[in-house]
């Protein structure tokens, strides 16, 4: 089933217990959550509100979502904490 929205380059996909779909969009540096039927999407992380840099894979454990940043592969040691970004309590589709 095609999604009702245009997207460019998904890299990470994760599902929660309710069937919501989390996607990492690497080129736009965004993370979205989609309703199980694909009719709703909510941006939960963008370059403006999270240290995202070519965010890739996603891992969801209970209510904590983590992504890896390929854009920080050449980070200085003092920036190493931005190579993995974790978020808790993201908004969900209704």
C-alpha positions, 0 to 999 in steps of 0.5 A: 500500500503506498503512503499518502505522503511524499517522502524521499529517503527512509533509512530506519524503520521501527514499529511500536506495540500499537502498530505506529511506524517510526521512520528516519528520513536521512536526507531531510534529517527528520524522524516521523511517526505514522499511524498504522494505516498511514493516514497520519504522520507527525514529525517527532524530530527535526534538525531544528529540535534535535541534533540530527545529522544524516540520521539512520537506523532506529531502535525503539525500546518501550518509550525511548527511540534512538537513532544513529547519526552518520553526519557525525562520523567525523565528530570531534571527541567533545561531539561524540555524544551526538552520534546517537540521539535518543528521545523519550515521550514522542507524540503519537497519532490518535 
